[in-house]
């Protein structure tokens, strides 16, 4: 059975909610007044504290960075060990690095040699010119007599080959019979 409204709210509670004028209110604190000397000292302390905090943050950041770098190196070593199945990866790495350095030096020396070479080939110095003989005038020309050229016999024209006839299969596209030919 539901309770009546009168029973839900009693008159005693209504009176308790009304604020009475006799209750005390909290006193408001006065703001602390500082002299110029105190204010300057507090500002100086604040400045020192900020500098110290900044140094500590930088130091902690550096420590975290070093730890992270060490962890990454350990992970890389573990991966390299598993991939290459070798314990001495450093030796292989140094060997490969030395080979790369040798190749770089070889390429560098090749480039230097190319720069040192002249771009156009030099001709050997010319020997003193020998006097050239004078041309001899011949009364008879040195041309051989020309024979008549007979035209080649014309061959009978070749008949073109007969074209090949191809049969084309057409699929029936009706839905009644699938995959049937016409």
C-alpha positions in Angstrom: 0.0 0.0 0.0 1.4 3.4 -0.9 1.9 5.9 1.9 0.1 9.1 2.0 1.8 12.3 1.1 1.4 13.6 4.6 3.2 10.6 6.0 6.1 11.0 3.5 6.9 14.6 4.5 6.6 15.5 8.1 6.5 19.1 9.4 9.6 18.5 11.5 11.9 18.1 8.5 10.5 21.3 6.9 11.4 23.3 9.9 14.9 21.9 10.1 15.7 22.9 6.5 14.9 26.6 7.1 18.1 28.5 8.1 17.7 30.3 11.3 19.2 33.7 11.6 20.9 32.8 14.9 23.4 30.3 13.2 27.0 31.5 13.0 28.6 32.1 9.6 32.3 31.4 9.0 34.5 34.4 9.5 36.4 35.4 6.4 40.2 35.3 7.0 42.1 38.5 6.2 44.8 38.3 3.6 48.3 38.1 5.0 50.1 41.4 4.3 53.8 41.1 3.4 56.5 43.6 3.6 58.7 44.3 0.6 61.6 42.4 2.2 59.4 39.3 2.8 58.0 39.5 -0.7 61.5 39.7 -2.2 62.7 36.8 -0.1 59.7 34.6 -1.2 60.2 35.5 -4.9 63.9 34.6 -4.6 63.0 31.3 -2.9 60.5 30.6 -5.7 63.1 31.3 -8.4 65.6 28.9 -6.7 62.9 26.2 -6.4 62.0 26.5 -10.0 65.7 26.2 -11.1 66.2 23.1 -8.8 63.0 21.5 -10.1 64.1 22.1 -13.7 67.5 20.5 -13.0 65.9 17.5 -11.4 63.5 17.0 -14.3 66.3 17.2 -16.8 68.4 14.7 -14.7 65.4 12.3 -14.5 64.7 12.6 -18.2 68.4 11.8 -19.0 68.3 8.8 -16.7 65.1 7.5 -18.5 66.7 8.1 -21.9 69.8 6.1 -21.0 67.7 3.3 -19.5 65.5 3.2 -22.7 68.6 3.1 -24.9 70.1 0.2 -22.9 66.9 -1.7 -23.2 66.7 -1.2 -26.9 70.3 -2.4 -27.3 69.5 -5.5 -25.3 66.5 -6.2 -27.4 68.5 -5.7 -30.6 71.2 -8.1 -29.4 68.5 -10.7 -28.5 66.9 -10.4 -31.9 70.3 -10.6 -33.7 71.3 -13.6 -31.7 68.1 -15.5 -32.6 68.1 -14.4 -36.3 71.7 -15.2 -37.0 72.1 -18.1 -34.5 75.5 -16.8 -33.6 77.0 -15.6 -30.3 79.7 -13.3 -31.8 77.7 -10.9 -33.9 80.2 -8.1 -33.2 83.0 -9.9 -35.1 80.8 -10.3 -38.2 79.6 -6.7 -37.9 83.2 -5.4 -37.7 84.3 -7.6 -40.6 81.4 -6.3 -42.8 82.1 -2.8 -41.8 85.8 -3.1 -42.7 84.8 -4.5 -46.1 82.4 -1.6 -46.7 85.2 0.9 -45.8 87.6 -0.8 -48.2 85.0 -0.6 -51.0 84.4 3.1 -50.2 88.1 3.8 -50.4 88.4 1.9 -53.7 85.5 3.9 -55.2 87.1 7.1 -53.9 90.4 6.2 -55.6 88.6 5.4 -58.8 87.0 8.8 -58.8 90.3 10.5 -58.2 91.9 8.6 -61.1 89.0 9.6 -63.4 89.4 13.2 -62.4 93.2 13.0 -63.1 92.7 11.6 -66.6 92.4 14.1 -69.4 88.9 14.4 -70.9 90.0 14.3 -74.5 92.7 11.9 -75.7 96.0 13.7 -76.5 97.6 13.0 -79.8 101.3 12.2 -79.9 103.4 15.2 -81.0 103.5 15.4 -84.7 106.8 14.5 -86.5 108.3 17.1 -88.8 106.3 17.0 -92.0 108.0 15.2 -94.8 107.7 16.7 -98.3 104.8 15.1 -100.2 105.5 13.9 -103.7 103.9 15.8 -106.5 101.0 14.1 -108.4 101.9 12.6 -111.7 99.7 13.6 -114.6 98.7 10.5 -116.6 97.4 11.0 -120.2 95.3 7.8 -120.0 92.5 7.4 -117.5 92.6 4.5 -115.1 89.0 3.5 -115.6 88.0 0.0 -116.7 85.7 -0.4 -119.7 82.0 -0.9 -118.7 80.1 -4.0 -120.0 76.4 -3.9 -120.7 74.4 -5.3 -117.9 71.5 -7.6 -119.0 68.3 -7.4 -116.9 67.5 -10.5 -114.9 64.6 -12.6 -116.3 61.3 -11.8 -114.6 59.8 -14.7 -112.7 56.2 -15.6 -113.0 54.1 -14.0 -110.3 53.4 -16.3 -107.3 49.8 -16.8 -106.5 48.8 -15.8 -103.0 47.9 -18.7 -100.7 44.3 -19.4 -100.1 43.0 -17.9 -96.9 42.3 -20.3 -94.1 38.7 -20.6 -93.1 38.1 -20.7 -89.4 34.9 -21.9 -87.8 33.6 -20.0 -84.9 31.6 -21.8 -82.2 28.8 -19.8 -80.7 27.5 -20.6 -77.3 23.7 -20.7 -76.7 22.9 -18.0 -74.2 19.4 -19.2 -73.5 18.7 -20.2 -69.9 17.0 -23.5 -70.8 20.0 -25.4 -71.9 23.3 -24.5 -70.3 26.6 -25.2 -72.1 25.0 -26.2 -75.3 26.2 -25.3 -78.7 24.1 -24.1 -81.7 
